[in-house]
Every structure is written in C-alpha cells, then in structure tokens.
C-alpha cells in the first residue's frame, strides 16, 4: 500500500510541474491547468501524509 501511495503522490507532484509548463508553451488552456492543478493538490494532500508519517519515538 505504501509504495502505491508514494507513486500516486509523486505523479501528483509531476502534474503540478507539468501543467504550468504546458500553459507556458501554449499546449493547454489556463482554466484546464487550474483544474488539473486543483485535482493534483487534493491528491497530494490525500496521499502524502500516509507514507510520510514518522515513527513514534
């Protein structure tokens, strides 16, 4: 489960980097970029805490 969450989180971060670049290169409309970035942000915050937990000391 943990590796799957890790992969999903990293893909969400990749979307957060690629979407603005696509707008800059005029490959994507701004509103579409906003939707993709919102979805990627929600996915990141939903998956990252589960695999980034620190162990209890």
Beta strands, then each sheet from edge to edge (+ up, - down):
end
